[in-house]
């Protein structure tokens, strides 16, 4: 058994096999998930686990070179927007419309579904390299 960090075997495996520039998505429980994209469903009940809890766990094991947020998060969910900006200060970022965000999820390796119910609590994380 793993001692710490991510204990969910599916999530740990996906992060371990990511190549440079491949993406994963952390999404709220309402984000549509394309049928061909792997779903890792962590949602237990509304609000559990939160977007921030899952993001922190993923960032503990994933090298991220870029992230993408929906433009709407700035006005509709400034709490999560500020959290992400403070957590990923040295990382390239991009805002896109929520419609464009949903299109970009179609190329993700997987979408991790949280229990978060706050609007636009979604992020696309692009894998980087540590060297």
C-alpha positions as CSV (number, residue, x, y, z in Angstrom):
1,X,0.0,0.0,0.0
2,X,1.2,3.5,-0.8
3,X,2.2,5.4,2.3
4,X,1.1,8.9,1.4
5,X,0.2,11.4,-1.4
6,X,-2.5,10.1,-3.8
7,X,-4.0,6.8,-2.7
8,X,-6.5,6.5,-5.5
9,X,-4.9,4.0,-7.8
10,X,-6.5,5.2,-11.0
11,X,-5.5,8.8,-10.4
12,X,-2.0,7.8,-9.3
13,X,-1.6,5.7,-12.4
14,X,-2.8,8.4,-14.8
15,X,-0.3,10.9,-13.4
16,X,2.5,8.5,-13.5
17,X,2.0,7.7,-17.2
18,X,1.5,11.4,-18.4
19,X,3.9,12.5,-21.1
20,X,5.0,16.0,-21.8
21,X,2.2,18.3,-22.9
22,X,-0.6,15.8,-22.2
23,X,-3.5,17.1,-20.1
24,X,-5.8,16.1,-17.3
25,X,-8.8,18.0,-16.1
26,X,-10.1,18.5,-12.6
27,X,-13.7,19.4,-12.8
28,X,-16.7,20.2,-10.7
29,X,-19.5,17.6,-10.5
30,X,-21.4,19.3,-13.3
31,X,-18.7,19.5,-16.0
32,X,-19.7,17.3,-19.0
33,X,-17.3,14.5,-19.6
34,X,-16.9,13.3,-23.2
35,X,-17.6,9.6,-23.6
36,X,-14.2,8.8,-25.0
37,X,-12.3,10.5,-22.1
38,X,-11.5,8.5,-19.0
39,X,-13.5,9.5,-16.0
40,X,-12.0,9.3,-12.5
41,X,-15.0,10.0,-10.3
42,X,-14.0,11.1,-6.8
43,X,-17.3,12.8,-6.0
44,X,-18.9,11.4,-2.8
45,X,-21.6,14.0,-2.0
46,X,-22.0,17.6,-2.9
47,X,-18.9,19.6,-1.9
48,X,-16.8,16.5,-1.1
49,X,-14.1,16.4,-2.1
50,X,-13.6,20.0,-3.0
51,X,-11.8,21.3,-6.1
52,X,-9.0,22.7,-3.9
53,X,-8.5,19.3,-2.1
54,X,-8.2,17.5,-5.4
55,X,-6.0,20.1,-7.0
56,X,-3.6,20.1,-4.1
57,X,-3.3,16.3,-4.2
58,X,-2.7,16.3,-7.9
59,X,-0.1,19.1,-7.7
60,X,1.8,17.1,-5.0
61,X,2.6,14.5,-7.7
62,X,2.3,16.2,-11.1
63,X,4.7,18.5,-12.9
64,X,2.5,21.2,-14.5
65,X,3.9,23.6,-17.1
66,X,0.6,25.3,-18.0
67,X,-3.0,25.5,-16.9
68,X,-6.3,26.7,-18.5
69,X,-9.3,28.2,-16.7
70,X,-12.7,29.4,-18.1
71,X,-12.8,33.1,-18.4
72,X,-16.1,33.1,-16.5
73,X,-14.4,32.0,-13.3
74,X,-13.0,35.5,-12.8
75,X,-16.5,37.0,-12.1
76,X,-18.5,33.9,-11.2
77,X,-16.1,32.2,-8.8
78,X,-13.3,34.5,-7.8
79,X,-12.6,32.4,-4.7
80,X,-11.4,29.4,-6.8
81,X,-9.7,31.7,-9.3
82,X,-7.7,33.4,-6.6
83,X,-6.8,30.0,-5.1
84,X,-5.5,28.7,-8.4
85,X,-3.5,31.9,-9.1
86,X,-1.9,31.7,-5.6
87,X,-1.2,28.0,-5.9
88,X,0.3,28.1,-9.5
89,X,2.3,31.3,-9.4
90,X,5.2,30.2,-11.6
91,X,3.1,28.4,-14.2
92,X,2.0,29.6,-17.6
93,X,-1.8,30.1,-17.8
94,X,-4.6,30.9,-20.2
95,X,-8.2,31.9,-19.9
96,X,-10.7,30.7,-22.6
97,X,-14.5,30.8,-22.8
98,X,-16.3,28.0,-21.0
99,X,-17.5,26.7,-24.3
100,X,-13.9,26.5,-25.6
101,X,-12.8,25.0,-22.2
102,X,-15.3,22.1,-22.8
103,X,-14.0,21.6,-26.3
104,X,-10.4,21.4,-24.9
105,X,-11.5,18.6,-22.5
106,X,-12.0,16.3,-25.4
107,X,-8.2,16.0,-25.8
108,X,-7.6,15.2,-22.1
109,X,-6.2,11.9,-20.9
110,X,-8.8,11.9,-18.1
111,X,-11.2,14.1,-16.2
112,X,-11.2,13.9,-12.5
113,X,-14.7,14.6,-11.1
114,X,-14.8,16.3,-7.7
115,X,-17.9,16.9,-5.5
116,X,-17.5,20.7,-6.0
117,X,-20.7,22.5,-6.8
118,X,-19.3,26.0,-7.3
119,X,-19.6,27.3,-10.9
120,X,-16.5,27.0,-13.1
121,X,-14.5,25.0,-10.5
122,X,-12.6,23.4,-13.4
123,X,-9.0,23.4,-14.6
124,X,-7.0,21.9,-17.4
125,X,-3.5,20.9,-16.3
126,X,-0.8,20.4,-18.9
127,X,2.0,18.1,-18.0
128,X,5.5,19.5,-17.9
129,X,8.9,17.9,-17.2
130,X,11.0,18.2,-14.1
131,X,14.3,18.5,-16.0
